[in-house]
Amino acid sequence: MDWIFSEKGNFILTTLAILFGPIIAVYLTELRAKKRSDKDRQLHVFRSLMATRRSRLSNEHVQALNLVEIEFSSQKNVLNSYNNLISFFGDGKWWNVPNPSDQDLQNRSNKHDDLLVDLLSKMARCLGYNNFGELSILRGGYFPALHVDNQQDVLDFQKLMGDIARGDRMFPVFGMDKDIDKVNSSTIPKSKDLKND
């Protein structure tokens, strides 16, 4: 041990510090930057899912869901919740119900809520947000009724165009009439009800 305090030992230690100090510093800086980058990407996915939890059909929500298994690949509890949610989406028991009743739709919605809340709460804990309760995740967020109406209008329009393209309905055309408000979609004949002459 006396050699460390000798002139030769001091020279060796100084030389090693000069040679390896910058290498170790760069390595530690890169390691910290990678960890920070990983957490930033996880935060982006989490924030996107939290921001769109009331708008589950939005592209941003779907894209964020698709990134969970990549950005949280080392978090087994998050991946388990993610896999449960994805399995629910593919489970015919919930989605392939012909003419679902209001109760069927409510049960499906409740199950979706439960699985999404489970995923978001595990992601929150993983990222250090321990103050998020499941109830605040479920009931939180703002989504104006106008947005709901707009999304429903888009879905209705897409369904109408699909029905027209398949030949299940005719394209509705109305003339200008003072009683136009009395016309509704149930009075529009479906093309299969008409006979081809």
Phi, psi and omega in degrees: 000339182292337182293333180298323182272356179281169180297320180294316179297319178298319179296315181296314181295320178295317179297316178297318179296320179293321182284312189263342180303307179297324180295315179295319180297316179296317179299313180295323178295316178295320178297317179294320180295320179294317179297319179295318179296318178299315180293322178299319179293320176297318178298321178299314179297313180298314180297321178297317180292322178293319182292333184249015183296341176263356181229070190285348177266358182291150179300320181299319180295313181296317179297318179296319177300320181290343179269348184302312185291341176275308187283339179245030186298336180266359182255095187298321182292325176292316180296323178298315178295320178299313181296325176296318180294315181294322177296322177300318180297328182266000184277111181300335179303327183267331191249335184261041179267115178290134180048064183295142177283169176301323179293320176300316179295321179294318178298318178297315180297318179296318179296316178300315178303311183300314183290321179291319178297319178300314179298310183295323180291324177289323176296318180299314179297319179299326183267004176090010176268086184272355182267006178272116173270158181298325180293321179290329176292315183292315185265349182284175179091157182235128178215100185301149179301328178299323177295320177299314179299317180297317178297319179295320177299317179297315179298317179297318179296317178297320178295316179301313180296323176295317178298319179294316181296325179278349181087012179281338180220160175263156177291123183286127177231129182238143172272166178284120182215146180292341180261022183300330181294340181278347181277133175228171186295337181288343179271354179279123182289146174275146186296332180287343177279344181269145177269137175278127180263000000 
